[in-house]
Amino acid sequence: MQDAATQRQIRAADPGQSAWLSANAGSGKTRVLTDRVARLLLAGTEPQRILCLTYTKAAASEMQNRLLARLGEWAM
């Protein structure tokens, strides 16, 4: 069974709606953003049409690493 926070993360990862994420460290923001980008790609969105903003280079790098790892798993 999913808790309320997990349910909100799933809704926030839906690329059919606009979302603004703001939460404490370790709350799952990176996962939500990575899930949104993955879902956009699966829906056929061209990568160059996706804009995903973060406040730090470290967060951007972490999202990129997670997304590339997921895409690599799907390709295998």
PDB file of N, H, CA, C and O in Angstrom:
ATOM      1  N   MET A   1       0.833  -1.179   0.000  1.00  0.00           N
ATOM      2  CA  MET A   1       0.000   0.000   0.000  1.00  0.00           C
ATOM      3  C   MET A   1       0.881   1.247   0.000  1.00  0.00           C
ATOM      4  O   MET A   1       1.891   1.297   0.701  1.00  0.00           O
ATOM      5  N   GLN A   2       0.500   2.244  -0.781  1.00  0.00           N
ATOM      6  H   GLN A   2      -0.321   2.203  -1.351  1.00  0.00           H
ATOM      7  CA  GLN A   2       1.287   3.458  -0.896  1.00  0.00           C
ATOM      8  C   GLN A   2       0.823   4.486   0.130  1.00  0.00           C
ATOM      9  O   GLN A   2      -0.369   4.622   0.404  1.00  0.00           O
ATOM     10  N   ASP A   3       1.796   5.205   0.692  1.00  0.00           N
ATOM     11  H   ASP A   3       2.764   5.094   0.470  1.00  0.00           H
ATOM     12  CA  ASP A   3       1.421   6.265   1.620  1.00  0.00           C
ATOM     13  C   ASP A   3       1.038   7.520   0.839  1.00  0.00           C
ATOM     14  O   ASP A   3       1.189   7.566  -0.382  1.00  0.00           O
ATOM     15  N   ALA A   4       0.548   8.524   1.534  1.00  0.00           N
ATOM     16  H   ALA A   4       0.425   8.487   2.526  1.00  0.00           H
ATOM     17  CA  ALA A   4       0.086   9.752   0.888  1.00  0.00           C
ATOM     18  C   ALA A   4       1.215  10.452   0.134  1.00  0.00           C
ATOM     19  O   ALA A   4       0.989  11.006  -0.941  1.00  0.00           O
ATOM     20  N   ALA A   5       2.428  10.431   0.690  1.00  0.00           N
ATOM     21  H   ALA A   5       2.611   9.980   1.564  1.00  0.00           H
ATOM     22  CA  ALA A   5       3.555  11.076   0.021  1.00  0.00           C
ATOM     23  C   ALA A   5       3.865  10.382  -1.297  1.00  0.00           C
ATOM     24  O   ALA A   5       4.121  11.048  -2.301  1.00  0.00           O
ATOM     25  N   THR A   6       3.846   9.069  -1.306  1.00  0.00           N
ATOM     26  H   THR A   6       3.638   8.529  -0.490  1.00  0.00           H
ATOM     27  CA  THR A   6       4.115   8.325  -2.535  1.00  0.00           C
ATOM     28  C   THR A   6       3.039   8.601  -3.576  1.00  0.00           C
ATOM     29  O   THR A   6       3.345   8.749  -4.759  1.00  0.00           O
ATOM     30  N   GLN A   7       1.800   8.670  -3.154  1.00  0.00           N
ATOM     31  H   GLN A   7       1.552   8.549  -2.193  1.00  0.00           H
ATOM     32  CA  GLN A   7       0.708   8.972  -4.081  1.00  0.00           C
ATOM     33  C   GLN A   7       0.879  10.369  -4.681  1.00  0.00           C
ATOM     34  O   GLN A   7       0.626  10.567  -5.869  1.00  0.00           O
ATOM     35  N   ARG A   8       1.303  11.327  -3.873  1.00  0.00           N
ATOM     36  H   ARG A   8       1.509  11.166  -2.908  1.00  0.00           H
ATOM     37  CA  ARG A   8       1.536  12.683  -4.393  1.00  0.00           C
ATOM     38  C   ARG A   8       2.711  12.687  -5.367  1.00  0.00           C
ATOM     39  O   ARG A   8       2.686  13.423  -6.352  1.00  0.00           O
ATOM     40  N   GLN A   9       3.743  11.873  -5.107  1.00  0.00           N
ATOM     41  H   GLN A   9       3.762  11.275  -4.307  1.00  0.00           H
ATOM     42  CA  GLN A   9       4.883  11.787  -6.023  1.00  0.00           C
ATOM     43  C   GLN A   9       4.449  11.213  -7.363  1.00  0.00           C
ATOM     44  O   GLN A   9       4.883  11.684  -8.414  1.00  0.00           O
ATOM     45  N   ILE A  10       3.597  10.201  -7.329  1.00  0.00           N
ATOM     46  H   ILE A  10       3.244   9.819  -6.476  1.00  0.00           H
ATOM     47  CA  ILE A  10       3.105   9.600  -8.574  1.00  0.00           C
ATOM     48  C   ILE A  10       2.312  10.626  -9.371  1.00  0.00           C
ATOM     49  O   ILE A  10       2.475  10.728 -10.587  1.00  0.00           O
ATOM     50  N   ARG A  11       1.457  11.384  -8.696  1.00  0.00           N
ATOM     51  H   ARG A  11       1.325  11.301  -7.708  1.00  0.00           H
ATOM     52  CA  ARG A  11       0.681  12.422  -9.394  1.00  0.00           C
ATOM     53  C   ARG A  11       1.603  13.498  -9.958  1.00  0.00           C
ATOM     54  O   ARG A  11       1.391  13.972 -11.074  1.00  0.00           O
ATOM     55  N   ALA A  12       2.622  13.887  -9.196  1.00  0.00           N
ATOM     56  H   ALA A  12       2.794  13.502  -8.289  1.00  0.00           H
ATOM     57  CA  ALA A  12       3.547  14.926  -9.652  1.00  0.00           C
ATOM     58  C   ALA A  12       4.381  14.460 -10.837  1.00  0.00           C
ATOM     59  O   ALA A  12       4.834  15.279 -11.636  1.00  0.00           O
ATOM     60  N   ALA A  13       4.587  13.159 -10.958  1.00  0.00           N
ATOM     61  H   ALA A  13       4.219  12.494 -10.309  1.00  0.00           H
ATOM     62  CA  ALA A  13       5.377  12.614 -12.069  1.00  0.00           C
ATOM     63  C   ALA A  13       4.576  12.526 -13.362  1.00  0.00           C
ATOM     64  O   ALA A  13       5.132  12.193 -14.409  1.00  0.00           O
ATOM     65  N   ASP A  14       3.292  12.815 -13.305  1.00  0.00           N
ATOM     66  H   ASP A  14       2.841  13.085 -12.455  1.00  0.00           H
ATOM     67  CA  ASP A  14       2.441  12.771 -14.500  1.00  0.00           C
ATOM     68  C   ASP A  14       2.780  13.950 -15.402  1.00  0.00           C
ATOM     69  O   ASP A  14       2.530  15.094 -15.021  1.00  0.00           O
ATOM     70  N   PRO A  15       3.340  13.712 -16.582  1.00  0.00           N
ATOM     71  CA  PRO A  15       3.745  14.815 -17.447  1.00  0.00           C
ATOM     72  C   PRO A  15       2.564  15.519 -18.117  1.00  0.00           C
ATOM     73  O   PRO A  15       2.758  16.517 -18.812  1.00  0.00           O
ATOM     74  N   GLY A  16       1.352  15.017 -17.919  1.00  0.00           N
ATOM     75  H   GLY A  16       1.194  14.207 -17.354  1.00  0.00           H
ATOM     76  CA  GLY A  16       0.180  15.653 -18.502  1.00  0.00           C
ATOM     77  C   GLY A  16      -0.244  16.907 -17.757  1.00  0.00           C
ATOM     78  O   GLY A  16      -1.138  17.627 -18.201  1.00  0.00           O
ATOM     79  N   GLN A  17       0.391  17.167 -16.633  1.00  0.00           N
ATOM     80  H   GLN A  17       1.117  16.582 -16.272  1.00  0.00           H
ATOM     81  CA  GLN A  17       0.057  18.335 -15.840  1.00  0.00           C
ATOM     82  C   GLN A  17       1.327  19.091 -15.484  1.00  0.00           C
ATOM     83  O   GLN A  17       2.393  18.494 -15.337  1.00  0.00           O
ATOM     84  N   SER A  18       1.208  20.406 -15.346  1.00  0.00           N
ATOM     85  H   SER A  18       0.342  20.891 -15.465  1.00  0.00           H
ATOM     86  CA  SER A  18       2.338  21.203 -14.901  1.00  0.00           C
ATOM     87  C   SER A  18       2.540  20.979 -13.417  1.00  0.00           C
ATOM     88  O   SER A  18       1.581  20.743 -12.682  1.00  0.00           O
ATOM     89  N   ALA A  19       3.783  21.052 -12.976  1.00  0.00           N
ATOM     90  H   ALA A  19       4.561  21.244 -13.574  1.00  0.00           H
ATOM     91  CA  ALA A  19       4.065  20.841 -11.558  1.00  0.00           C
ATOM     92  C   ALA A  19       5.235  21.709 -11.129  1.00  0.00           C
ATOM     93  O   ALA A  19       6.147  21.987 -11.908  1.00  0.00           O
ATOM     94  N   TRP A  20       5.188  22.127  -9.878  1.00  0.00           N
ATOM     95  H   TRP A  20       4.447  21.902  -9.246  1.00  0.00           H
ATOM     96  CA  TRP A  20       6.291  22.836  -9.241  1.00  0.00           C
ATOM     97  C   TRP A  20       6.648  22.017  -8.011  1.00  0.00           C
ATOM     98  O   TRP A  20       5.799  21.795  -7.148  1.00  0.00           O
ATOM     99  N   LEU A  21       7.882  21.570  -7.922  1.00  0.00           N
ATOM    100  H   LEU A  21       8.572  21.751  -8.623  1.00  0.00           H
ATOM    101  CA  LEU A  21       8.303  20.759  -6.784  1.00  0.00           C
ATOM    102  C   LEU A  21       9.142  21.589  -5.826  1.00  0.00           C
ATOM    103  O   LEU A  21      10.092  22.263  -6.225  1.00  0.00           O
ATOM    104  N   SER A  22       8.781  21.525  -4.585  1.00  0.00           N
ATOM    105  H   SER A  22       8.010  20.978  -4.260  1.00  0.00           H
ATOM    106  CA  SER A  22       9.542  22.175  -3.539  1.00  0.00           C
ATOM    107  C   SER A  22       9.388  21.318  -2.291  1.00  0.00           C
ATOM    108  O   SER A  22       8.282  21.148  -1.779  1.00  0.00           O
ATOM    109  N   ALA A  23      10.502  20.779  -1.806  1.00  0.00           N
ATOM    110  H   ALA A  23      11.401  20.918  -2.222  1.00  0.00           H
ATOM    111  CA  ALA A  23      10.428  19.887  -0.647  1.00  0.00           C
ATOM    112  C   ALA A  23      11.801  19.796   0.001  1.00  0.00           C
ATOM    113  O   ALA A  23      12.801  20.256  -0.550  1.00  0.00           O
ATOM    114  N   ASN A  24      11.824  19.197   1.173  1.00  0.00           N
ATOM    115  H   ASN A  24      11.012  18.823   1.620  1.00  0.00           H
ATOM    116  CA  ASN A  24      13.075  19.019   1.913  1.00  0.00           C
ATOM    117  C   ASN A  24      13.985  18.012   1.222  1.00  0.00           C
ATOM    118  O   ASN A  24      13.545  17.226   0.384  1.00  0.00           O
ATOM    119  N   ALA A  25      15.243  18.051   1.587  1.00  0.00           N
ATOM    120  H   ALA A  25      15.601  18.690   2.268  1.00  0.00           H
ATOM    121  CA  ALA A  25      16.217  17.090   1.063  1.00  0.00           C
ATOM    122  C   ALA A  25      15.788  15.676   1.422  1.00  0.00           C
ATOM    123  O   ALA A  25      15.300  15.420   2.522  1.00  0.00           O
ATOM    124  N   GLY A  26      15.977  14.765   0.478  1.00  0.00           N
ATOM    125  H   GLY A  26      16.374  14.973  -0.416  1.00  0.00           H
ATOM    126  CA  GLY A  26      15.659  13.367   0.721  1.00  0.00           C
ATOM    127  C   GLY A  26      14.190  13.018   0.603  1.00  0.00           C
ATOM    128  O   GLY A  26      13.778  11.922   0.981  1.00  0.00           O
ATOM    129  N   SER A  27      13.394  13.943   0.079  1.00  0.00           N
ATOM    130  H   SER A  27      13.729  14.833  -0.229  1.00  0.00           H
ATOM    131  CA  SER A  27      11.952  13.709   0.004  1.00  0.00           C
ATOM    132  C   SER A  27      11.506  13.062  -1.304  1.00  0.00           C
ATOM    133  O   SER A  27      10.345  12.675  -1.434  1.00  0.00           O
ATOM    134  N   GLY A  28      12.417  12.940  -2.278  1.00  0.00           N
ATOM    135  H   GLY A  28      13.361  13.254  -2.171  1.00  0.00           H
ATOM    136  CA  GLY A  28      12.073  12.276  -3.532  1.00  0.00           C
ATOM    137  C   GLY A  28      11.892  13.193  -4.720  1.00  0.00           C
ATOM    138  O   GLY A  28      11.337  12.773  -5.735  1.00  0.00           O
ATOM    139  N   LYS A  29      12.344  14.438  -4.626  1.00  0.00           N
ATOM    140  H   LYS A  29      12.794  14.779  -3.801  1.00  0.00           H
ATOM    141  CA  LYS A  29      12.204  15.373  -5.745  1.00  0.00           C
ATOM    142  C   LYS A  29      12.927  14.872  -6.990  1.00  0.00           C
ATOM    143  O   LYS A  29      12.384  14.925  -8.094  1.00  0.00           O
ATOM    144  N   THR A  30      14.137  14.394  -6.810  1.00  0.00           N
ATOM    145  H   THR A  30      14.577  14.351  -5.914  1.00  0.00           H
ATOM    146  CA  THR A  30      14.915  13.927  -7.958  1.00  0.00           C
ATOM    147  C   THR A  30      14.215  12.756  -8.631  1.00  0.00           C
ATOM    148  O   THR A  30      14.184  12.682  -9.859  1.00  0.00           O
ATOM    149  N   ARG A  31      13.663  11.853  -7.862  1.00  0.00           N
ATOM    150  H   ARG A  31      13.689  11.912  -6.864  1.00  0.00           H
ATOM    151  CA  ARG A  31      12.949  10.721  -8.438  1.00  0.00           C
ATOM    152  C   ARG A  31      11.719  11.183  -9.224  1.00  0.00           C
ATOM    153  O   ARG A  31      11.466  10.694 -10.325  1.00  0.00           O
ATOM    154  N   VAL A  32      10.966  12.109  -8.669  1.00  0.00           N
ATOM    155  H   VAL A  32      11.172  12.507  -7.775  1.00  0.00           H
ATOM    156  CA  VAL A  32       9.773  12.616  -9.356  1.00  0.00           C
ATOM    157  C   VAL A  32      10.161  13.253 -10.681  1.00  0.00           C
ATOM    158  O   VAL A  32       9.538  12.978 -11.706  1.00  0.00           O
ATOM    159  N   LEU A  33      11.183  14.100 -10.672  1.00  0.00           N
ATOM    160  H   LEU A  33      11.690  14.324  -9.839  1.00  0.00           H
ATOM    161  CA  LEU A  33      11.600  14.750 -11.915  1.00  0.00           C
ATOM    162  C   LEU A  33      12.125  13.739 -12.926  1.00  0.00           C
ATOM    163  O   LEU A  33      11.831  13.841 -14.117  1.00  0.00           O
ATOM    164  N   THR A  34      12.889  12.778 -12.466  1.00  0.00           N
ATOM    165  H   THR A  34      13.128  12.695 -11.498  1.00  0.00           H
ATOM    166  CA  THR A  34      13.396  11.734 -13.360  1.00  0.00           C
ATOM    167  C   THR A  34      12.239  10.920 -13.937  1.00  0.00           C
ATOM    168  O   THR A  34      12.240  10.595 -15.124  1.00  0.00           O
ATOM    169  N   ASP A  35      11.263  10.592 -13.110  1.00  0.00           N
ATOM    170  H   ASP A  35      11.262  10.855 -12.145  1.00  0.00           H
ATOM    171  CA  ASP A  35      10.091   9.859 -13.592  1.00  0.00           C
ATOM    172  C   ASP A  35       9.319  10.670 -14.631  1.00  0.00           C
ATOM    173  O   ASP A  35       8.861  10.116 -15.630  1.00  0.00           O
ATOM    174  N   ARG A  36       9.172  11.967 -14.407  1.00  0.00           N
ATOM    175  H   ARG A  36       9.545  12.417 -13.595  1.00  0.00           H
ATOM    176  CA  ARG A  36       8.468  12.831 -15.381  1.00  0.00           C
ATOM    177  C   ARG A  36       9.179  12.811 -16.732  1.00  0.00           C
ATOM    178  O   ARG A  36       8.541  12.650 -17.773  1.00  0.00           O
ATOM    179  N   VAL A  37      10.490  12.974 -16.711  1.00  0.00           N
ATOM    180  H   VAL A  37      11.008  13.105 -15.866  1.00  0.00           H
ATOM    181  CA  VAL A  37      11.251  12.987 -17.960  1.00  0.00           C
ATOM    182  C   VAL A  37      11.138  11.629 -18.662  1.00  0.00           C
ATOM    183  O   VAL A  37      10.939  11.574 -19.876  1.00  0.00           O
ATOM    184  N   ALA A  38      11.261  10.549 -17.913  1.00  0.00           N
ATOM    185  H   ALA A  38      11.423  10.594 -16.927  1.00  0.00           H
ATOM    186  CA  ALA A  38      11.141   9.211 -18.510  1.00  0.00           C
ATOM    187  C   ALA A  38       9.765   9.023 -19.143  1.00  0.00           C
ATOM    188  O   ALA A  38       9.655   8.483 -20.243  1.00  0.00           O
ATOM    189  N   ARG A  39       8.720   9.466 -18.454  1.00  0.00           N
ATOM    190  H   ARG A  39       8.809   9.905 -17.560  1.00  0.00           H
ATOM    191  CA  ARG A  39       7.364   9.321 -18.992  1.00  0.00           C
ATOM    192  C   ARG A  39       7.169  10.172 -20.243  1.00  0.00           C
ATOM    193  O   ARG A  39       6.479   9.758 -21.175  1.00  0.00           O
ATOM    194  N   LEU A  40       7.769  11.352 -20.269  1.00  0.00           N
ATOM    195  H   LEU A  40       8.330  11.688 -19.512  1.00  0.00           H
ATOM    196  CA  LEU A  40       7.700  12.182 -21.471  1.00  0.00           C
ATOM    197  C   LEU A  40       8.378  11.480 -22.648  1.00  0.00           C
ATOM    198  O   LEU A  40       7.847  11.460 -23.758  1.00  0.00           O
ATOM    199  N   LEU A  41       9.546  10.908 -22.396  1.00  0.00           N
ATOM    200  H   LEU A  41       9.977  10.924 -21.494  1.00  0.00           H
ATOM    201  CA  LEU A  41      10.264  10.198 -23.464  1.00  0.00           C
ATOM    202  C   LEU A  41       9.459   8.991 -23.957  1.00  0.00           C
ATOM    203  O   LEU A  41       9.383   8.741 -25.159  1.00  0.00           O
ATOM    204  N   LEU A  42       8.866   8.254 -23.032  1.00  0.00           N
ATOM    205  H   LEU A  42       8.927   8.458 -22.055  1.00  0.00           H
ATOM    206  CA  LEU A  42       8.047   7.104 -23.413  1.00  0.00           C
ATOM    207  C   LEU A  42       6.828   7.508 -24.223  1.00  0.00           C
ATOM    208  O   LEU A  42       6.344   6.742 -25.056  1.00  0.00           O
ATOM    209  N   ALA A  43       6.336   8.711 -23.979  1.00  0.00           N
ATOM    210  H   ALA A  43       6.730   9.334 -23.302  1.00  0.00           H
ATOM    211  CA  ALA A  43       5.165   9.207 -24.712  1.00  0.00           C
ATOM    212  C   ALA A  43       5.540   9.755 -26.083  1.00  0.00           C
ATOM    213  O   ALA A  43       4.671  10.174 -26.849  1.00  0.00           O
ATOM    214  N   GLY A  44       6.843   9.753 -26.393  1.00  0.00           N
ATOM    215  H   GLY A  44       7.548   9.413 -25.771  1.00  0.00           H
ATOM    216  CA  GLY A  44       7.277  10.189 -27.718  1.00  0.00           C
ATOM    217  C   GLY A  44       7.779  11.618 -27.804  1.00  0.00           C
ATOM    218  O   GLY A  44       8.034  12.114 -28.901  1.00  0.00           O
ATOM    219  N   THR A  45       7.924  12.284 -26.682  1.00  0.00           N
ATOM    220  H   THR A  45       7.716  11.881 -25.791  1.00  0.00           H
ATOM    221  CA  THR A  45       8.445  13.646 -26.693  1.00  0.00           C
ATOM    222  C   THR A  45       9.915  13.627 -27.100  1.00  0.00           C
ATOM    223  O   THR A  45      10.699  12.821 -26.599  1.00  0.00           O
ATOM    224  N   GLU A  46      10.273  14.514 -28.004  1.00  0.00           N
ATOM    225  H   GLU A  46       9.636  15.169 -28.411  1.00  0.00           H
ATOM    226  CA  GLU A  46      11.666  14.596 -28.427  1.00  0.00           C
ATOM    227  C   GLU A  46      12.509  15.151 -27.269  1.00  0.00           C
ATOM    228  O   GLU A  46      12.108  16.121 -26.625  1.00  0.00           O
ATOM    229  N   PRO A  47      13.662  14.548 -27.006  1.00  0.00           N
ATOM    230  CA  PRO A  47      14.489  14.983 -25.867  1.00  0.00           C
ATOM    231  C   PRO A  47      14.804  16.475 -25.873  1.00  0.00           C
ATOM    232  O   PRO A  47      14.850  17.096 -24.811  1.00  0.00           O
ATOM    233  N   GLN A  48      15.019  17.054 -27.041  1.00  0.00           N
ATOM    234  H   GLN A  48      14.981  16.549 -27.904  1.00  0.00           H
ATOM    235  CA  GLN A  48      15.372  18.470 -27.104  1.00  0.00           C
ATOM    236  C   GLN A  48      14.203  19.389 -26.754  1.00  0.00           C
ATOM    237  O   GLN A  48      14.389  20.599 -26.627  1.00  0.00           O
ATOM    238  N   ARG A  49      13.004  18.833 -26.597  1.00  0.00           N
ATOM    239  H   ARG A  49      12.853  17.850 -26.700  1.00  0.00           H
ATOM    240  CA  ARG A  49      11.834  19.630 -26.224  1.00  0.00           C
ATOM    241  C   ARG A  49      11.547  19.575 -24.718  1.00  0.00           C
ATOM    242  O   ARG A  49      10.565  20.154 -24.253  1.00  0.00           O
ATOM    243  N   ILE A  50      12.392  18.889 -23.965  1.00  0.00           N
ATOM    244  H   ILE A  50      13.189  18.418 -24.343  1.00  0.00           H
ATOM    245  CA  ILE A  50      12.184  18.751 -22.523  1.00  0.00           C
ATOM    246  C   ILE A  50      13.105  19.714 -21.789  1.00  0.00           C
ATOM    247  O   ILE A  50      14.313  19.738 -22.024  1.00  0.00           O
ATOM    248  N   LEU A  51      12.519  20.507 -20.897  1.00  0.00           N
ATOM    249  H   LEU A  51      11.538  20.487 -20.706  1.00  0.00           H
ATOM    250  CA  LEU A  51      13.281  21.417 -20.058  1.00  0.00           C
ATOM    251  C   LEU A  51      13.019  21.027 -18.610  1.00  0.00           C
ATOM    252  O   LEU A  51      11.875  21.031 -18.154  1.00  0.00           O
ATOM    253  N   CYS A  52      14.071  20.694 -17.903  1.00  0.00           N
ATOM    254  H   CYS A  52      15.000  20.691 -18.274  1.00  0.00           H
ATOM    255  CA  CYS A  52      13.967  20.294 -16.504  1.00  0.00           C
ATOM    256  C   CYS A  52      14.989  21.124 -15.729  1.00  0.00           C
ATOM    257  O   CYS A  52      16.192  20.987 -15.949  1.00  0.00           O
ATOM    258  N   LEU A  53      14.524  21.973 -14.834  1.00  0.00           N
ATOM    259  H   LEU A  53      13.546  22.084 -14.655  1.00  0.00           H
ATOM    260  CA  LEU A  53      15.400  22.892 -14.122  1.00  0.00           C
ATOM    261  C   LEU A  53      15.647  22.434 -12.690  1.00  0.00           C
ATOM    262  O   LEU A  53      14.754  21.898 -12.033  1.00  0.00           O
ATOM    263  N   THR A  54      16.864  22.650 -12.220  1.00  0.00           N
ATOM    264  H   THR A  54      17.589  23.085 -12.754  1.00  0.00           H
ATOM    265  CA  THR A  54      17.215  22.398 -10.826  1.00  0.00           C
ATOM    266  C   THR A  54      18.016  23.605 -10.334  1.00  0.00           C
ATOM    267  O   THR A  54      18.418  24.465 -11.118  1.00  0.00           O
ATOM    268  N   TYR A  55      18.232  23.646  -9.046  1.00  0.00           N
ATOM    269  H   TYR A  55      17.905  22.948  -8.409  1.00  0.00           H
ATOM    270  CA  TYR A  55      18.982  24.761  -8.468  1.00  0.00           C
ATOM    271  C   TYR A  55      20.480  24.523  -8.457  1.00  0.00           C
ATOM    272  O   TYR A  55      21.250  25.478  -8.357  1.00  0.00           O
ATOM    273  N   THR A  56      20.910  23.281  -8.556  1.00  0.00           N
ATOM    274  H   THR A  56      20.284  22.505  -8.637  1.00  0.00           H
ATOM    275  CA  THR A  56      22.344  23.015  -8.460  1.00  0.00           C
ATOM    276  C   THR A  56      22.814  22.113  -9.591  1.00  0.00           C
ATOM    277  O   THR A  56      22.041  21.335 -10.151  1.00  0.00           O
ATOM    278  N   LYS A  57      24.085  22.233  -9.911  1.00  0.00           N
ATOM    279  H   LYS A  57      24.713  22.865  -9.457  1.00  0.00           H
ATOM    280  CA  LYS A  57      24.688  21.352 -10.915  1.00  0.00           C
ATOM    281  C   LYS A  57      24.712  19.912 -10.409  1.00  0.00           C
ATOM    282  O   LYS A  57      24.573  18.969 -11.188  1.00  0.00           O
ATOM    283  N   ALA A  58      24.891  19.753  -9.097  1.00  0.00           N
ATOM    284  H   ALA A  58      25.004  20.519  -8.464  1.00  0.00           H
ATOM    285  CA  ALA A  58      24.918  18.402  -8.518  1.00  0.00           C
ATOM    286  C   ALA A  58      23.576  17.704  -8.712  1.00  0.00           C
ATOM    287  O   ALA A  58      23.534  16.522  -9.054  1.00  0.00           O
ATOM    288  N   ALA A  59      22.488  18.423  -8.498  1.00  0.00           N
ATOM    289  H   ALA A  59      22.522  19.383  -8.220  1.00  0.00           H
ATOM    290  CA  ALA A  59      21.157  17.827  -8.683  1.00  0.00           C
ATOM    291  C   ALA A  59      20.920  17.491 -10.150  1.00  0.00           C
ATOM    292  O   ALA A  59      20.367  16.439 -10.469  1.00  0.00           O
ATOM    293  N   ALA A  60      21.336  18.379 -11.037  1.00  0.00           N
ATOM    294  H   ALA A  60      21.785  19.234 -10.778  1.00  0.00           H
ATOM    295  CA  ALA A  60      21.181  18.126 -12.468  1.00  0.00           C
ATOM    296  C   ALA A  60      21.990  16.897 -12.884  1.00  0.00           C
ATOM    297  O   ALA A  60      21.515  16.069 -13.661  1.00  0.00           O
ATOM    298  N   SER A  61      23.193  16.787 -12.372  1.00  0.00           N
ATOM    299  H   SER A  61      23.579  17.460 -11.741  1.00  0.00           H
ATOM    300  CA  SER A  61      24.041  15.637 -12.685  1.00  0.00           C
ATOM    301  C   SER A  61      23.424  14.338 -12.157  1.00  0.00           C
ATOM    302  O   SER A  61      23.443  13.313 -12.839  1.00  0.00           O
ATOM    303  N   GLU A  62      22.882  14.390 -10.949  1.00  0.00           N
ATOM    304  H   GLU A  62      22.866  15.222 -10.396  1.00  0.00           H
ATOM    305  CA  GLU A  62      22.245  13.205 -10.366  1.00  0.00           C
ATOM    306  C   GLU A  62      21.036  12.770 -11.188  1.00  0.00           C
ATOM    307  O   GLU A  62      20.843  11.577 -11.422  1.00  0.00           O
ATOM    308  N   MET A  63      20.227  13.724 -11.627  1.00  0.00           N
ATOM    309  H   MET A  63      20.384  14.693 -11.437  1.00  0.00           H
ATOM    310  CA  MET A  63      19.069  13.376 -12.459  1.00  0.00           C
ATOM    311  C   MET A  63      19.517  12.771 -13.782  1.00  0.00           C
ATOM    312  O   MET A  63      18.942  11.789 -14.252  1.00  0.00           O
ATOM    313  N   GLN A  64      20.537  13.356 -14.371  1.00  0.00           N
ATOM    314  H   GLN A  64      21.005  14.154 -13.989  1.00  0.00           H
ATOM    315  CA  GLN A  64      21.050  12.833 -15.635  1.00  0.00           C
ATOM    316  C   GLN A  64      21.557  11.403 -15.460  1.00  0.00           C
ATOM    317  O   GLN A  64      21.263  10.535 -16.282  1.00  0.00           O
ATOM    318  N   ASN A  65      22.316  11.155 -14.397  1.00  0.00           N
ATOM    319  H   ASN A  65      22.555  11.860 -13.729  1.00  0.00           H
ATOM    320  CA  ASN A  65      22.838   9.807 -14.143  1.00  0.00           C
ATOM    321  C   ASN A  65      21.712   8.803 -13.942  1.00  0.00           C
ATOM    322  O   ASN A  65      21.761   7.697 -14.479  1.00  0.00           O
ATOM    323  N   ARG A  66      20.702   9.183 -13.172  1.00  0.00           N
ATOM    324  H   ARG A  66      20.662  10.081 -12.735  1.00  0.00           H
ATOM    325  CA  ARG A  66      19.580   8.273 -12.931  1.00  0.00           C
ATOM    326  C   ARG A  66      18.810   7.979 -14.219  1.00  0.00           C
ATOM    327  O   ARG A  66      18.435   6.837 -14.486  1.00  0.00           O
ATOM    328  N   LEU A  67      18.583   9.025 -15.009  1.00  0.00           N
ATOM    329  H   LEU A  67      18.887   9.952 -14.792  1.00  0.00           H
ATOM    330  CA  LEU A  67      17.836   8.835 -16.252  1.00  0.00           C
ATOM    331  C   LEU A  67      18.622   7.974 -17.233  1.00  0.00           C
ATOM    332  O   LEU A  67      18.055   7.084 -17.866  1.00  0.00           O
ATOM    333  N   LEU A  68      19.913   8.228 -17.365  1.00  0.00           N
ATOM    334  H   LEU A  68      20.374   8.952 -16.851  1.00  0.00           H
ATOM    335  CA  LEU A  68      20.726   7.425 -18.275  1.00  0.00           C
ATOM    336  C   LEU A  68      20.798   5.971 -17.813  1.00  0.00           C
ATOM    337  O   LEU A  68      20.782   5.058 -18.639  1.00  0.00           O
ATOM    338  N   ALA A  69      20.877   5.750 -16.510  1.00  0.00           N
ATOM    339  H   ALA A  69      20.890   6.491 -15.839  1.00  0.00           H
ATOM    340  CA  ALA A  69      20.877   4.384 -15.994  1.00  0.00           C
ATOM    341  C   ALA A  69      19.557   3.683 -16.323  1.00  0.00           C
ATOM    342  O   ALA A  69      19.551   2.525 -16.740  1.00  0.00           O
ATOM    343  N   ARG A  70      18.450   4.385 -16.136  1.00  0.00           N
ATOM    344  H   ARG A  70      18.455   5.326 -15.798  1.00  0.00           H
ATOM    345  CA  ARG A  70      17.141   3.791 -16.442  1.00  0.00           C
ATOM    346  C   ARG A  70      17.020   3.483 -17.935  1.00  0.00           C
ATOM    347  O   ARG A  70      16.574   2.400 -18.315  1.00  0.00           O
ATOM    348  N   LEU A  71      17.413   4.428 -18.767  1.00  0.00           N
ATOM    349  H   LEU A  71      17.775   5.307 -18.458  1.00  0.00           H
ATOM    350  CA  LEU A  71      17.341   4.204 -20.211  1.00  0.00           C
ATOM    351  C   LEU A  71      18.238   3.045 -20.626  1.00  0.00           C
ATOM    352  O   LEU A  71      17.882   2.259 -21.505  1.00  0.00           O
ATOM    353  N   GLY A  72      19.417   2.941 -19.983  1.00  0.00           N
ATOM    354  H   GLY A  72      19.707   3.579 -19.269  1.00  0.00           H
ATOM    355  CA  GLY A  72      20.323   1.833 -20.265  1.00  0.00           C
ATOM    356  C   GLY A  72      19.699   0.487 -19.898  1.00  0.00           C
ATOM    357  O   GLY A  72      19.860  -0.494 -20.623  1.00  0.00           O
ATOM    358  N   GLU A  73      18.989   0.445 -18.771  1.00  0.00           N
ATOM    359  H   GLU A  73      18.859   1.242 -18.182  1.00  0.00           H
ATOM    360  CA  GLU A  73      18.314  -0.797 -18.365  1.00  0.00           C
ATOM    361  C   GLU A  73      17.233  -1.174 -19.363  1.00  0.00           C
ATOM    362  O   GLU A  73      17.080  -2.349 -19.697  1.00  0.00           O
ATOM    363  N   TRP A  74      16.484  -0.189 -19.844  1.00  0.00           N
ATOM    364  H   TRP A  74      16.609   0.765 -19.573  1.00  0.00           H
ATOM    365  CA  TRP A  74      15.411  -0.468 -20.805  1.00  0.00           C
ATOM    366  C   TRP A  74      15.985  -0.964 -22.128  1.00  0.00           C
ATOM    367  O   TRP A  74      15.379  -1.797 -22.802  1.00  0.00           O
ATOM    368  N   ALA A  75      17.167  -0.445 -22.500  1.00  0.00           N
ATOM    369  H   ALA A  75      17.660   0.231 -21.952  1.00  0.00           H
ATOM    370  CA  ALA A  75      17.774  -0.837 -23.769  1.00  0.00           C
ATOM    371  C   ALA A  75      18.292  -2.266 -23.735  1.00  0.00           C
ATOM    372  O   ALA A  75      18.404  -2.917 -24.774  1.00  0.00           O
ATOM    373  N   MET A  76      18.611  -2.758 -22.528  1.00  0.00           N
ATOM    374  H   MET A  76      18.521  -2.229 -21.684  1.00  0.00           H
ATOM    375  CA  MET A  76      19.135  -4.111 -22.408  1.00  0.00           C
ATOM    376  C   MET A  76      17.970  -5.051 -22.406  1.00  0.00           C
ATOM    377  O   MET A  76      18.156  -6.264 -22.313  1.00  0.00           O
TER     378      MET A  76
END
